[in-house]
Amino acid sequence: EGRLVVVASDTTAVVIGDVIEAIDGEPTAAVLRARIELVSGSDAWRLVRACRSFGAGPTDHPVRLRLVRRDAPLEVTLPRSASSPGRRCPRC
């Protein structure tokens, strides 16, 4: 609870069970809080909308993720594209 855990992935760089701790150097919780504040509706709806935009950004800038995989820290950089996570709703 309170962590963003990967439950589906279309890249081998991020696997099911990884915990996303930070995106582009910002803690995941802070990113979600900031996005939730921009959405109106119930708490559940605001979370869903925030998750939909998670990882969104300019397609010419890669996204940097700080992950934890099997208790080991890991940094990955991925290209953003129209089909990147954040362009559709990840499960969070």
N, C-alpha and C positions, 0 to 999 in steps of 0.2 A: 504494500500500500504506500502511496506517495512517491513511487518511483516509476519511471517510464521504461517498461520492459518490452523488448521486441517480440512480437508474436507472429510476424510475417515479414519476409524480406525478399526482394528480387535481386539481391547482390550477395556474393559470398563474403564480402568485406564486413557485413553486418549479419549476424546469424540469430536465429530464434533463441531467446534466453538472455541475449546481451542486455545490459542495463545502460541506457543513455544518460550519462551524468552531466554532459555539457554540450552545447551546440555553438559553434563559432566562439568558444571561450567563455560563454555565459552559462551558469548553472541552469539545468533544465527547468527546475522549479521557478526560477526567476523569469525565464522566457515564457512559460505557460501563464504565470501570474500576469505578466504584462499584456499578453494577448487576450486573456480572459476579461481584463478590464475594458477592452475595446468592444465587447459583445454584450448585447442586451438579451434578456431571457432568464430562464431558470438556471440554477447552478449547473445542472446536468447538461443543458443545452450549451451554456457558455463554455464548458469543458470540451464538448464535442467540437464546437466551432474553433476553439483554440488549437485543438489537436489537428484539425484540418489544415491549419496554416503553419503547423510546426515544420520547420526546415525550409519554409518558403524563402525565396530570396532571388536576387538576380541570377539568371541562368549562366551568365559569364563569370560568376564567382563560385568556386567550389564550396561545399559545406564541410566544416571540420567537426567531427564528433569525438568526444571523449567517452569511451565505453568501459564497462567492466564485464569481462568474460571469464567465467569460472574463477572469480575472486582476483583476477589479474587485470590491471589497468591496460588500456589499449587506445591509441589515437588512430583515427582513420580520416582520410580526406576523400570526398566523393564529388563527382560533378553533379551539378543541379541540372535538371531537365524538366520538360513538361510532365514527365511521368515519375519524377522523384517523389520520395516520401514528403509529405507536406503539401503536395498538389492533390492528394487524396487523403482520406481520413485514416491515419494509423490508429491502431487500438491502444488506448492509453488509460 
